[in-house]
């Protein structure tokens, strides 16, 4: 997935998490679910960054 697309999805999910926490609380099931989705996106972004660094280093 392109870096800019991942960043957009991360920001959208972050805002969704903030809104959900404000409405349902930090430990609600909904907040936990969204938090896990955000973690998945952040991990994907980190993997992309690592892959790009390795590609740059091998040139």
HELIX and SHEET records of a PDB file:
HELIX    1   1 UNK A    3  UNK A   24  1                                  22    
HELIX    2   2 UNK A   29  UNK A   57  1                                  29    
END                                                                             
